Amino acid sequence: MIVRAWQALVEIVRTRRERSQARCQLAAMTERELQDCGMTRAEIAYELKKPVRRK
């Protein structure tokens, strides 16, 4: 039981780090890169405002 709880905690921390890094990368993209991806600054702003725990 303790091992499963520990594994779940490690998974949560890993997921939060990945999402945080992805948000930082999105924020650093140029207008051209966003256009190539089909995204807008408004969509990026929405993603950046979401809590890390949300999907």
N, C-alpha and C positions, 0 to 999 in steps of 0.2 A: 504494500500500500504506500509506503513512504517513497519507494522507488518510482512508482507511477506519478505521484504528486511532484516529485523532483523533475521527472521527464516532462511533465506538463508545464512546469514553470520555465524550464529551459526552452521549450518550444515557444512559449509566449514571448520570452525575451528575444529569441532569434527572429521571430516574426516582426516584432516591434522595430528591431534594428533594420531589417530589410525594408520595411515600409518607410522608415525615416530616411534611409539612404535614397530610396526611389523619389521621395518628395523633394529632397535636396537636389537631385539630378534634374527633376522637372523644373524646379525654380531657376536653375542655372542655364536652361536652354535658351537659345536665341530665337527670335521671331521666325527665322528661316527654318530652324530645326523643328519648331512647333508646327509650322505650316506643312513640312514634310510628313509629320506624324498625324496631321489632321486634327490638331488640338488648338485651342485658343487660350489666351491668358486667363479668361474667365473660368475655364475648366480647370486650369492649373490652380487658380486661387481657391476654387471649391475644394479640390483635393487637399491643398495645404491647410485648409481650415478644419478638415475632418479630424476628429480625435484619432490617435494612432490605433486604438483598439477596434475601430470600425472597419469593416471590409469595404 
